[in-house]
Amino acid sequence: MFPKEISLSKTGPIKVVVRYSDGRILKGYTQDFAPNNPIFHIRPANVEIPDQAKEITVQDLKGVFFVRDFVGDPNYQEKKTCPCGMNRVGKRIEVGFKDGEVLEGLNLGYDLRQPGFFIYPGDPNWNLISAFVVSAATEWVRYI
């Protein structure tokens, strides 16, 4: 279900931004994230020792955000809908987190009884490739 850009193959680590429920943020690389696993590992981006990895417990998180780069463009205005002619799969969804943030994108189906679900941005040029939303961190979810 991962887009081609973030395939979890043996081609190497992928860039993620992990956001904890308590507001902490960790940026780094992972090779062992799986949606149904309760833990995975991140090698923090700012650590000089390449083999140093931190164990992450999914239940402590708000979400795992798969990104193109760690900086992004703070001036970029995300487009909420797909550009004309783009054929994107999924239903438009809006997720309200317990901390008040709202995330909008596309979803192929979710079950809040599962640990989490994926959301894909409608804007193909945004720094966010996809997000794994932790179900316990949501206040509400609705199709739009």
N, CA, C and O atoms as a GROMACS GRO file, in nm:
protein
  576
    1MET      N    1   0.081  -0.119   0.000
    1MET     CA    2   0.000   0.000   0.000
    1MET      C    3   0.086   0.126   0.000
    1MET      O    4   0.032   0.236  -0.016
    2PHE      N    5   0.218   0.114   0.017
    2PHE     CA    6   0.306   0.229   0.011
    2PHE      C    7   0.321   0.277  -0.131
    2PHE      O    8   0.332   0.196  -0.223
    3PRO      N    9   0.323   0.408  -0.152
    3PRO     CA   10   0.353   0.459  -0.285
    3PRO      C   11   0.494   0.418  -0.325
    3PRO      O   12   0.577   0.387  -0.239
    4LYS      N   13   0.520   0.419  -0.453
    4LYS     CA   14   0.650   0.378  -0.504
    4LYS      C   15   0.764   0.457  -0.440
    4LYS      O   16   0.872   0.402  -0.416
    5GLU      N   17   0.741   0.586  -0.412
    5GLU     CA   18   0.847   0.672  -0.358
    5GLU      C   19   0.898   0.627  -0.222
    5GLU      O   20   1.012   0.660  -0.187
    6ILE      N   21   0.818   0.552  -0.145
    6ILE     CA   22   0.862   0.516  -0.011
    6ILE      C   23   0.858   0.365   0.012
    6ILE      O   24   0.836   0.319   0.123
    7SER      N   25   0.879   0.292  -0.091
    7SER     CA   26   0.878   0.147  -0.080
    7SER      C   27   0.975   0.101   0.028
    7SER      O   28   1.091   0.143   0.030
    8LEU      N   29   0.929   0.016   0.117
    8LEU     CA   30   1.013  -0.035   0.225
    8LEU      C   31   1.090  -0.159   0.179
    8LEU      O   32   1.081  -0.265   0.240
    9SER      N   33   1.163  -0.144   0.073
    9SER     CA   34   1.242  -0.255   0.022
    9SER      C   35   1.382  -0.245   0.077
    9SER      O   36   1.410  -0.161   0.163
   10LYS      N   37   1.468  -0.328   0.029
   10LYS     CA   38   1.606  -0.328   0.076
   10LYS      C   39   1.690  -0.223   0.004
   10LYS      O   40   1.813  -0.229   0.008
   11THR      N   41   1.626  -0.128  -0.061
   11THR     CA   42   1.698  -0.024  -0.133
   11THR      C   43   1.759   0.078  -0.039
   11THR      O   44   1.844   0.157  -0.081
   12GLY      N   45   1.718   0.081   0.085
   12GLY     CA   46   1.775   0.174   0.180
   12GLY      C   47   1.670   0.237   0.268
   12GLY      O   48   1.550   0.214   0.251
   13PRO      N   49   1.715   0.316   0.364
   13PRO     CA   50   1.624   0.378   0.460
   13PRO      C   51   1.540   0.487   0.394
   13PRO      O   52   1.577   0.544   0.292
   14ILE      N   53   1.425   0.512   0.455
   14ILE     CA   54   1.337   0.617   0.407
   14ILE      C   55   1.326   0.726   0.513
   14ILE      O   56   1.343   0.701   0.632
   15LYS      N   57   1.298   0.847   0.467
   15LYS     CA   58   1.290   0.963   0.556
   15LYS      C   59   1.154   0.969   0.622
   15LYS      O   60   1.051   0.960   0.556
   16VAL      N   61   1.156   0.985   0.754
   16VAL     CA   62   1.031   1.000   0.829
   16VAL      C   63   1.044   1.111   0.932
   16VAL      O   64   1.153   1.140   0.982
   17VAL      N   65   0.931   1.170   0.962
   17VAL     CA   66   0.920   1.262   1.075
   17VAL      C   67   0.818   1.197   1.168
   17VAL      O   68   0.702   1.177   1.131
   18VAL      N   69   0.863   1.165   1.288
   18VAL     CA   70   0.777   1.101   1.387
   18VAL      C   71   0.728   1.209   1.481
   18VAL      O   72   0.806   1.285   1.538
   19ARG      N   73   0.596   1.216   1.497
   19ARG     CA   74   0.536   1.313   1.588
   19ARG      C   75   0.471   1.236   1.702
   19ARG      O   76   0.382   1.153   1.681
   20TYR      N   77   0.517   1.265   1.823
   20TYR     CA   78   0.464   1.201   1.943
   20TYR      C   79   0.335   1.270   1.986
   20TYR      O   80   0.312   1.386   1.953
   21SER      N   81   0.253   1.199   2.060
   21SER     CA   82   0.128   1.256   2.113
   21SER      C   83   0.155   1.373   2.207
   21SER      O   84   0.071   1.462   2.219
   22ASP      N   85   0.270   1.374   2.273
   22ASP     CA   86   0.302   1.482   2.367
   22ASP      C   87   0.368   1.602   2.300
   22ASP      O   88   0.410   1.695   2.369
   23GLY      N   89   0.378   1.601   2.165
   23GLY     CA   90   0.433   1.716   2.094
   23GLY      C   91   0.576   1.702   2.048
   23GLY      O   92   0.621   1.780   1.963
   24ARG      N   93   0.650   1.607   2.101
   24ARG     CA   94   0.788   1.588   2.057
   24ARG      C   95   0.792   1.547   1.909
   24ARG      O   96   0.698   1.486   1.857
   25ILE      N   97   0.902   1.582   1.843
   25ILE     CA   98   0.922   1.548   1.702
   25ILE      C   99   1.060   1.487   1.687
   25ILE      O  100   1.157   1.536   1.745
   26LEU      N  101   1.069   1.380   1.608
   26LEU     CA  102   1.196   1.316   1.577
   26LEU      C  103   1.203   1.296   1.427
   26LEU      O  104   1.112   1.239   1.367
   27LYS      N  105   1.312   1.343   1.367
   27LYS     CA  106   1.333   1.326   1.224
   27LYS      C  107   1.444   1.225   1.204
   27LYS      O  108   1.546   1.229   1.273
   28GLY      N  109   1.424   1.134   1.109
   28GLY     CA  110   1.528   1.035   1.085
   28GLY      C  111   1.492   0.938   0.975
   28GLY      O  112   1.408   0.966   0.890
   29TYR      N  113   1.559   0.824   0.978
   29TYR     CA  114   1.548   0.723   0.873
   29TYR      C  115   1.503   0.590   0.933
   29TYR      O  116   1.548   0.552   1.041
   30THR      N  117   1.415   0.521   0.863
   30THR     CA  118   1.371   0.390   0.909
   30THR      C  119   1.378   0.289   0.795
   30THR      O  120   1.369   0.324   0.677
   31GLN      N  121   1.396   0.164   0.833
   31GLN     CA  122   1.393   0.055   0.737
   31GLN      C  123   1.300  -0.056   0.782
   31GLN      O  124   1.278  -0.153   0.709
   32ASP      N  125   1.244  -0.044   0.903
   32ASP     CA  126   1.164  -0.155   0.956
   32ASP      C  127   1.024  -0.115   0.999
   32ASP      O  128   0.961  -0.188   1.077
   33PHE      N  129   0.973  -0.002   0.951
   33PHE     CA  130   0.836   0.036   0.986
   33PHE      C  131   0.739  -0.057   0.915
   33PHE      O  132   0.753  -0.084   0.796
   34ALA      N  133   0.639  -0.105   0.989
   34ALA     CA  134   0.528  -0.182   0.932
   34ALA      C  135   0.403  -0.142   1.009
   34ALA      O  136   0.407  -0.129   1.131
   35PRO      N  137   0.291  -0.121   0.939
   35PRO     CA  138   0.171  -0.067   1.004
   35PRO      C  139   0.116  -0.148   1.119
   35PRO      O  140   0.051  -0.092   1.208
   36ASN      N  141   0.139  -0.278   1.122
   36ASN     CA  142   0.084  -0.360   1.230
   36ASN      C  143   0.185  -0.396   1.338
   36ASN      O  144   0.152  -0.469   1.431
   37ASN      N  145   0.307  -0.347   1.326
   37ASN     CA  146   0.408  -0.374   1.429
   37ASN      C  147   0.401  -0.267   1.537
   37ASN      O  148   0.390  -0.148   1.506
   38PRO      N  149   0.408  -0.305   1.664
   38PRO     CA  150   0.397  -0.208   1.772
   38PRO      C  151   0.524  -0.123   1.791
   38PRO      O  152   0.519  -0.019   1.857
   39ILE      N  153   0.636  -0.167   1.734
   39ILE     CA  154   0.760  -0.090   1.744
   39ILE      C  155   0.831  -0.088   1.609
   39ILE      O  156   0.808  -0.174   1.523
   40PHE      N  157   0.917   0.011   1.592
   40PHE     CA  158   1.009   0.017   1.478
   40PHE      C  159   1.127   0.100   1.522
   40PHE      O  160   1.131   0.149   1.635
   41HIS      N  161   1.224   0.118   1.435
   41HIS     CA  162   1.346   0.187   1.471
   41HIS      C  163   1.372   0.304   1.378
   41HIS      O  164   1.340   0.300   1.259
   42ILE      N  165   1.431   0.409   1.435
   42ILE     CA  166   1.469   0.527   1.357
   42ILE      C  167   1.615   0.560   1.390
   42ILE      O  168   1.657   0.559   1.506
   43ARG      N  169   1.687   0.587   1.285
   43ARG     CA  170   1.822   0.645   1.301
   43ARG      C  171   1.802   0.795   1.287
   43ARG      O  172   1.776   0.844   1.177
   44PRO      N  173   1.814   0.870   1.398
   44PRO     CA  174   1.788   1.013   1.393
   44PRO      C  175   1.876   1.084   1.288
   44PRO      O  176   1.992   1.049   1.270
   45ALA      N  177   1.818   1.182   1.222
   45ALA     CA  178   1.887   1.254   1.115
   45ALA      C  179   2.004   1.334   1.168
   45ALA      O  180   2.102   1.356   1.096
   46ASN      N  181   1.997   1.379   1.291
   46ASN     CA  182   2.102   1.465   1.346
   46ASN      C  183   2.208   1.389   1.424
   46ASN      O  184   2.289   1.451   1.493
   47VAL      N  185   2.210   1.258   1.414
   47VAL     CA  186   2.309   1.178   1.486
   47VAL      C  187   2.427   1.148   1.394
   47VAL      O  188   2.408   1.107   1.280
   48GLU      N  189   2.546   1.167   1.444
   48GLU     CA  190   2.666   1.147   1.363
   48GLU      C  191   2.703   0.999   1.348
   48GLU      O  192   2.769   0.962   1.251
   49ILE      N  193   2.660   0.915   1.442
   49ILE     CA  194   2.696   0.773   1.436
   49ILE      C  195   2.589   0.702   1.352
   49ILE      O  196   2.474   0.692   1.396
   50PRO      N  197   2.625   0.653   1.233
   50PRO     CA  198   2.523   0.600   1.142
   50PRO      C  199   2.448   0.477   1.191
   50PRO      O  200   2.336   0.454   1.148
   51ASP      N  201   2.506   0.398   1.279
   51ASP     CA  202   2.438   0.276   1.323
   51ASP      C  203   2.355   0.295   1.449
   51ASP      O  204   2.292   0.200   1.497
   52GLN      N  205   2.352   0.415   1.503
   52GLN     CA  206   2.275   0.441   1.624
   52GLN      C  207   2.127   0.454   1.587
   52GLN      O  208   2.090   0.542   1.509
   53ALA      N  209   2.044   0.367   1.644
   53ALA     CA  210   1.900   0.370   1.614
   53ALA      C  211   1.822   0.380   1.744
   53ALA      O  212   1.865   0.331   1.848
   54LYS      N  213   1.707   0.442   1.736
   54LYS     CA  214   1.620   0.458   1.852
   54LYS      C  215   1.494   0.375   1.830
   54LYS      O  216   1.434   0.379   1.723
   55GLU      N  217   1.455   0.299   1.933
   55GLU     CA  218   1.333   0.221   1.924
   55GLU      C  219   1.213   0.313   1.948
   55GLU      O  220   1.211   0.391   2.042
   56ILE      N  221   1.114   0.302   1.860
   56ILE     CA  222   0.994   0.385   1.865
   56ILE      C  223   0.874   0.295   1.894
   56ILE      O  224   0.855   0.194   1.828
   57THR      N  225   0.794   0.333   1.993
   57THR     CA  226   0.672   0.261   2.026
   57THR      C  227   0.554   0.336   1.962
   57THR      O  228   0.529   0.452   1.995
   58VAL      N  229   0.484   0.269   1.872
   58VAL     CA  230   0.378   0.332   1.794
   58VAL      C  231   0.269   0.391   1.882
   58VAL      O  232   0.217   0.498   1.851
   59GLN      N  233   0.232   0.326   1.991
   59GLN     CA  234   0.122   0.375   2.076
   59GLN      C  235   0.154   0.511   2.139
   59GLN      O  236   0.062   0.578   2.188
   60ASP      N  237   0.281   0.553   2.140
   60ASP     CA  238   0.318   0.683   2.195
   60ASP      C  239   0.308   0.795   2.092
   60ASP      O  240   0.332   0.912   2.124
   61LEU      N  241   0.273   0.760   1.969
   61LEU     CA  242   0.280   0.855   1.859
   61LEU      C  243   0.146   0.914   1.819
   61LEU      O  244   0.039   0.858   1.847
   62LYS      N  245   0.154   1.027   1.753
   62LYS     CA  246   0.043   1.088   1.680
   62LYS      C  247   0.044   1.034   1.538
   62LYS      O  248  -0.062   1.003   1.482
   63GLY      N  249   0.164   1.022   1.480
   63GLY     CA  250   0.174   0.972   1.344
   63GLY      C  251   0.317   0.960   1.298
   63GLY      O  252   0.409   1.015   1.359
   64VAL      N  253   0.332   0.888   1.188
   64VAL     CA  254   0.461   0.874   1.120
   64VAL      C  255   0.442   0.937   0.983
   64VAL      O  256   0.358   0.893   0.905
   65PHE      N  257   0.520   1.041   0.955
   65PHE     CA  258   0.504   1.118   0.833
   65PHE      C  259   0.622   1.089   0.740
   65PHE      O  260   0.737   1.117   0.773
   66PHE      N  261   0.592   1.033   0.625
   66PHE     CA  262   0.692   0.997   0.526
   66PHE      C  263   0.713   1.119   0.437
   66PHE      O  264   0.619   1.166   0.372
   67VAL      N  265   0.836   1.170   0.433
   67VAL     CA  266   0.863   1.298   0.368
   67VAL      C  267   0.970   1.288   0.261
   67VAL      O  268   1.049   1.193   0.257
   68ARG      N  269   0.971   1.388   0.172
   68ARG     CA  270   1.074   1.396   0.069
   68ARG      C  271   1.205   1.448   0.127
   68ARG      O  272   1.313   1.398   0.094
   69ASP      N  273   1.195   1.549   0.215
   69ASP     CA  274   1.314   1.598   0.284
   69ASP      C  275   1.273   1.648   0.422
   69ASP      O  276   1.154   1.666   0.450
   70PHE      N  277   1.371   1.670   0.508
   70PHE     CA  278   1.343   1.706   0.647
   70PHE      C  279   1.311   1.855   0.667
   70PHE      O  280   1.253   1.893   0.768
   71VAL      N  281   1.348   1.938   0.572
   71VAL     CA  282   1.329   2.082   0.587
   71VAL      C  283   1.196   2.126   0.530
   71VAL      O  284   1.122   2.200   0.595
   72GLY      N  285   1.165   2.083   0.410
   72GLY     CA  286   1.042   2.127   0.345
   72GLY      C  287   1.052   2.274   0.307
   72GLY      O  288   1.159   2.334   0.318
   73ASP      N  289   0.943   2.330   0.263
   73ASP     CA  290   0.937   2.471   0.226
   73ASP      C  291   0.828   2.535   0.310
   73ASP      O  292   0.709   2.516   0.283
   74PRO      N  293   0.867   2.612   0.412
   74PRO     CA  294   0.766   2.672   0.500
   74PRO      C  295   0.671   2.768   0.428
   74PRO      O  296   0.563   2.797   0.480
   75ASN      N  297   0.708   2.816   0.310
   75ASN     CA  298   0.624   2.909   0.235
   75ASN      C  299   0.530   2.838   0.137
   75ASN      O  300   0.445   2.902   0.076
   76TYR      N  301   0.547   2.706   0.123
   76TYR     CA  302   0.465   2.632   0.027
   76TYR      C  303   0.322   2.624   0.076
   76TYR      O  304   0.297   2.591   0.192
   77GLN      N  305   0.229   2.654  -0.010
   77GLN     CA  306   0.086   2.646   0.023
   77GLN      C  307   0.031   2.516  -0.033
   77GLN      O  308   0.016   2.501  -0.154
   78GLU      N  309   0.001   2.422   0.055
   78GLU     CA  310  -0.053   2.292   0.013
   78GLU      C  311  -0.184   2.311  -0.061
   78GLU      O  312  -0.271   2.388  -0.019
   79LYS      N  313  -0.198   2.239  -0.172
   79LYS     CA  314  -0.324   2.238  -0.245
   79LYS      C  315  -0.409   2.125  -0.188
   79LYS      O  316  -0.363   2.011  -0.178
   80LYS      N  317  -0.530   2.155  -0.151
   80LYS     CA  318  -0.616   2.056  -0.086
   80LYS      C  319  -0.676   1.957  -0.184
   80LYS      O  320  -0.721   1.850  -0.143
   81THR      N  321  -0.679   1.990  -0.310
   81THR     CA  322  -0.736   1.899  -0.410
   81THR      C  323  -0.631   1.867  -0.515
   81THR      O  324  -0.533   1.940  -0.531
   82CYS      N  325  -0.653   1.758  -0.586
   82CYS     CA  326  -0.561   1.716  -0.690
   82CYS      C  327  -0.569   1.810  -0.810
   82CYS      O  328  -0.678   1.856  -0.845
   83PRO      N  329  -0.455   1.839  -0.873
   83PRO     CA  330  -0.460   1.921  -0.994
   83PRO      C  331  -0.542   1.851  -1.103
   83PRO      O  332  -0.550   1.728  -1.106
   84CYS      N  333  -0.602   1.930  -1.190
   84CYS     CA  334  -0.683   1.875  -1.299
   84CYS      C  335  -0.601   1.775  -1.379
   84CYS      O  336  -0.484   1.797  -1.408
   85GLY      N  337  -0.664   1.665  -1.414
   85GLY     CA  338  -0.597   1.564  -1.494
   85GLY      C  339  -0.523   1.459  -1.413
   85GLY      O  340  -0.485   1.355  -1.467
   86MET      N  341  -0.500   1.484  -1.284
   86MET     CA  342  -0.431   1.385  -1.202
   86MET      C  343  -0.531   1.278  -1.160
   86MET      O  344  -0.640   1.310  -1.113
   87ASN      N  345  -0.493   1.156  -1.177
   87ASN     CA  346  -0.581   1.045  -1.140
   87ASN      C  347  -0.531   0.987  -1.007
   87ASN      O  348  -0.441   0.904  -1.006
   88ARG      N  349  -0.589   1.030  -0.896
   88ARG     CA  350  -0.549   0.984  -0.763
   88ARG      C  351  -0.655   0.887  -0.712
   88ARG      O  352  -0.774   0.903  -0.740
   89VAL      N  353  -0.610   0.787  -0.638
   89VAL     CA  354  -0.699   0.683  -0.588
   89VAL      C  355  -0.731   0.710  -0.441
   89VAL      O  356  -0.646   0.755  -0.365
   90GLY      N  357  -0.854   0.682  -0.403
   90GLY     CA  358  -0.894   0.694  -0.264
   90GLY      C  359  -1.003   0.796  -0.246
   90GLY      O  360  -1.037   0.872  -0.336
   91LYS      N  361  -1.058   0.796  -0.125
   91LYS     CA  362  -1.162   0.892  -0.089
   91LYS      C  363  -1.099   1.006  -0.011
   91LYS      O  364  -1.004   0.986   0.065
   92ARG      N  365  -1.153   1.126  -0.030
   92ARG     CA  366  -1.104   1.240   0.047
   92ARG      C  367  -1.147   1.222   0.192
   92ARG      O  368  -1.262   1.187   0.221
   93ILE      N  369  -1.053   1.248   0.281
   93ILE     CA  370  -1.077   1.226   0.423
   93ILE      C  371  -1.017   1.342   0.501
   93ILE      O  372  -0.922   1.407   0.458
   94GLU      N  373  -1.076   1.366   0.615
   94GLU     CA  374  -1.026   1.469   0.706
   94GLU      C  375  -1.009   1.402   0.842
   94GLU      O  376  -1.098   1.332   0.890
   95VAL      N  377  -0.894   1.425   0.904
   95VAL     CA  378  -0.862   1.365   1.034
   95VAL      C  379  -0.839   1.477   1.135
   95VAL      O  380  -0.757   1.565   1.113
   96GLY      N  381  -0.913   1.472   1.244
   96GLY     CA  382  -0.893   1.566   1.353
   96GLY      C  383  -0.818   1.497   1.466
   96GLY      O  384  -0.863   1.397   1.522
   97PHE      N  385  -0.702   1.552   1.499
   97PHE     CA  386  -0.621   1.495   1.607
   97PHE      C  387  -0.662   1.553   1.741
   97PHE      O  388  -0.722   1.660   1.748
   98LYS      N  389  -0.629   1.483   1.847
   98LYS     CA  390  -0.662   1.528   1.983
   98LYS      C  391  -0.596   1.660   2.018
   98LYS      O  392  -0.645   1.732   2.105
   99ASP      N  393  -0.484   1.692   1.952
   99ASP     CA  394  -0.414   1.819   1.980
   99ASP      C  395  -0.471   1.936   1.899
   99ASP      O  396  -0.420   2.047   1.909
  100GLY      N  397  -0.576   1.911   1.820
  100GLY     CA  398  -0.641   2.017   1.745
  100GLY      C  399  -0.600   2.027   1.599
  100GLY      O  400  -0.668   2.094   1.521
  101GLU      N  401  -0.492   1.962   1.560
  101GLU     CA  402  -0.449   1.966   1.420
  101GLU      C  403  -0.548   1.889   1.333
  101GLU      O  404  -0.606   1.789   1.376
  102VAL      N  405  -0.566   1.935   1.211
  102VAL     CA  406  -0.651   1.868   1.113
  102VAL      C  407  -0.566   1.837   0.991
  102VAL      O  408  -0.495   1.924   0.940
  103LEU      N  409  -0.574   1.714   0.944
  103LEU     CA  410  -0.500   1.669   0.826
  103LEU      C  411  -0.600   1.621   0.723
  103LEU      O  412  -0.692   1.546   0.755
  104GLU      N  413  -0.581   1.665   0.600
  104GLU     CA  414  -0.671   1.628   0.492
  104GLU      C  415  -0.593   1.556   0.383
  104GLU      O  416  -0.478   1.591   0.355
  105GLY      N  417  -0.654   1.458   0.322
  105GLY     CA  418  -0.589   1.387   0.214
  105GLY      C  419  -0.678   1.278   0.159
  105GLY      O  420  -0.801   1.287   0.164
  106LEU      N  421  -0.615   1.175   0.105
  106LEU     CA  422  -0.687   1.062   0.046
  106LEU      C  423  -0.661   0.938   0.129
  106LEU      O  424  -0.554   0.921   0.187
  107ASN      N  425  -0.761   0.851   0.135
  107ASN     CA  426  -0.750   0.730   0.215
  107ASN      C  427  -0.815   0.615   0.140
  107ASN      O  428  -0.916   0.632   0.072
  108LEU      N  429  -0.754   0.497   0.152
  108LEU     CA  430  -0.807   0.378   0.085
  108LEU      C  431  -0.899   0.297   0.175
  108LEU      O  432  -0.948   0.192   0.134
  109GLY      N  433  -0.922   0.344   0.296
  109GLY     CA  434  -1.007   0.275   0.392
  109GLY      C  435  -0.940   0.275   0.528
  109GLY      O  436  -0.818   0.262   0.538
  110TYR      N  437  -1.018   0.290   0.631
  110TYR     CA  438  -0.960   0.288   0.766
  110TYR      C  439  -1.054   0.214   0.860
  110TYR      O  440  -1.174   0.203   0.836
  111ASP      N  441  -0.996   0.166   0.966
  111ASP     CA  442  -1.070   0.098   1.072
  111ASP      C  443  -1.006   0.145   1.202
  111ASP      O  444  -0.893   0.107   1.232
  112LEU      N  445  -1.077   0.226   1.278
  112LEU     CA  446  -1.020   0.282   1.400
  112LEU      C  447  -0.990   0.176   1.507
  112LEU      O  448  -0.930   0.208   1.609
  113ARG      N  449  -1.032   0.052   1.483
  113ARG     CA  450  -0.995  -0.056   1.574
  113ARG      C  451  -0.853  -0.105   1.546
  113ARG      O  452  -0.794  -0.177   1.627
  114GLN      N  453  -0.798  -0.066   1.431
  114GLN     CA  454  -0.661  -0.100   1.395
  114GLN      C  455  -0.567   0.004   1.457
  114GLN      O  456  -0.611   0.113   1.493
  115PRO      N  457  -0.437  -0.029   1.469
  115PRO     CA  458  -0.343   0.066   1.530
  115PRO      C  459  -0.335   0.199   1.456
  115PRO      O  460  -0.308   0.303   1.516
  116GLY      N  461  -0.359   0.196   1.326
  116GLY     CA  462  -0.351   0.319   1.249
  116GLY      C  463  -0.393   0.298   1.104
  116GLY      O  464  -0.435   0.189   1.065
  117PHE      N  465  -0.382   0.404   1.026
  117PHE     CA  466  -0.420   0.399   0.886
  117PHE      C  467  -0.339   0.503   0.810
  117PHE      O  468  -0.284   0.596   0.868
  118PHE      N  469  -0.332   0.486   0.678
  118PHE     CA  470  -0.256   0.577   0.593
  118PHE      C  471  -0.345   0.684   0.533
  118PHE      O  472  -0.462   0.661   0.502
  119ILE      N  473  -0.287   0.800   0.516
  119ILE     CA  474  -0.350   0.910   0.445
  119ILE      C  475  -0.245   0.964   0.347
  119ILE      O  476  -0.127   0.975   0.380
  120TYR      N  477  -0.291   0.996   0.227
  120TYR     CA  478  -0.202   1.043   0.121
  120TYR      C  479  -0.247   1.183   0.081
  120TYR      O  480  -0.366   1.206   0.062
  121PRO      N  481  -0.153   1.277   0.068
  121PRO     CA  482  -0.193   1.413   0.034
  121PRO      C  483  -0.250   1.421  -0.107
  121PRO      O  484  -0.209   1.346  -0.196
  122GLY      N  485  -0.344   1.512  -0.128
  122GLY     CA  486  -0.398   1.535  -0.261
  122GLY      C  487  -0.301   1.611  -0.348
  122GLY      O  488  -0.310   1.606  -0.471
  123ASP      N  489  -0.208   1.683  -0.287
  123ASP     CA  490  -0.111   1.765  -0.359
  123ASP      C  491   0.016   1.683  -0.383
  123ASP      O  492   0.090   1.655  -0.288
  124PRO      N  493   0.043   1.645  -0.508
  124PRO     CA  494   0.160   1.562  -0.536
  124PRO      C  495   0.294   1.635  -0.521
  124PRO      O  496   0.399   1.572  -0.524
  125ASN      N  497   0.290   1.767  -0.504
  125ASN     CA  498   0.413   1.846  -0.492
  125ASN      C  499   0.447   1.881  -0.348
  125ASN      O  500   0.549   1.946  -0.322
  126TRP      N  501   0.364   1.840  -0.254
  126TRP     CA  502   0.388   1.869  -0.113
  126TRP      C  503   0.503   1.783  -0.062
  126TRP      O  504   0.529   1.677  -0.118
  127ASN      N  505   0.570   1.827   0.040
  127ASN     CA  506   0.681   1.752   0.098
  127ASN      C  507   0.634   1.619   0.159
  127ASN      O  508   0.710   1.522   0.163
  128LEU      N  509   0.511   1.614   0.205
  128LEU     CA  510   0.455   1.492   0.264
  128LEU      C  511   0.420   1.394   0.153
  128LEU      O  512   0.346   1.426   0.060
  129ILE      N  513   0.473   1.272   0.164
  129ILE     CA  514   0.440   1.167   0.068
  129ILE      C  515   0.319   1.090   0.118
  129ILE      O  516   0.225   1.064   0.043
  130SER      N  517   0.321   1.054   0.245
  130SER     CA  518   0.208   0.988   0.310
  130SER      C  519   0.226   0.999   0.460
  130SER      O  520   0.333   1.035   0.509
  131ALA      N  521   0.119   0.966   0.532
  131ALA     CA  522   0.126   0.969   0.678
  131ALA      C  523   0.056   0.845   0.731
  131ALA      O  524  -0.051   0.807   0.684
  132PHE      N  525   0.118   0.783   0.831
  132PHE     CA  526   0.053   0.676   0.905
  132PHE      C  527  -0.003   0.742   1.030
  132PHE      O  528   0.072   0.783   1.119
  133VAL      N  529  -0.135   0.753   1.037
  133VAL     CA  530  -0.203   0.818   1.148
  133VAL      C  531  -0.230   0.712   1.255
  133VAL      O  532  -0.289   0.608   1.226
  134VAL      N  533  -0.189   0.738   1.378
  134VAL     CA  534  -0.214   0.647   1.488
  134VAL      C  535  -0.358   0.670   1.536
  134VAL      O  536  -0.394   0.780   1.576
  135SER      N  537  -0.438   0.566   1.530
  135SER     CA  538  -0.581   0.577   1.561
  135SER      C  539  -0.607   0.638   1.698
  135SER      O  540  -0.699   0.719   1.712
  136ALA      N  541  -0.530   0.602   1.799
  136ALA     CA  542  -0.551   0.651   1.935
  136ALA      C  543  -0.528   0.802   1.947
  136ALA      O  544  -0.574   0.862   2.044
  137ALA      N  545  -0.459   0.862   1.851
  137ALA     CA  546  -0.430   1.006   1.855
  137ALA      C  547  -0.538   1.090   1.788
  137ALA      O  548  -0.530   1.212   1.787
  138THR      N  549  -0.640   1.024   1.731
  138THR     CA  550  -0.744   1.098   1.660
  138THR      C  551  -0.862   1.130   1.750
  138THR      O  552  -0.896   1.053   1.840
  139GLU      N  553  -0.922   1.244   1.725
  139GLU     CA  554  -1.045   1.284   1.792
  139GLU      C  555  -1.164   1.246   1.706
  139GLU      O  556  -1.268   1.203   1.756
  140TRP      N  557  -1.148   1.263   1.574
  140TRP     CA  558  -1.255   1.229   1.479
  140TRP      C  559  -1.193   1.206   1.341
  140TRP      O  560  -1.082   1.252   1.312
  141VAL      N  561  -1.267   1.135   1.258
  141VAL     CA  562  -1.230   1.106   1.120
  141VAL      C  563  -1.358   1.113   1.038
  141VAL      O  564  -1.461   1.059   1.077
  142ARG      N  565  -1.351   1.180   0.923
  142ARG     CA  566  -1.470   1.186   0.838
  142ARG      C  567  -1.429   1.193   0.691
  142ARG      O  568  -1.324   1.248   0.656
  143TYR      N  569  -1.514   1.137   0.606
  143TYR     CA  570  -1.497   1.151   0.463
  143TYR      C  571  -1.557   1.285   0.423
  143TYR      O  572  -1.660   1.328   0.477
  144ILE      N  573  -1.492   1.351   0.327
  144ILE     CA  574  -1.542   1.482   0.281
  144ILE      C  575  -1.565   1.480   0.130
  144ILE      O  576  -1.607   1.581   0.073
   0.00000   0.00000   0.00000
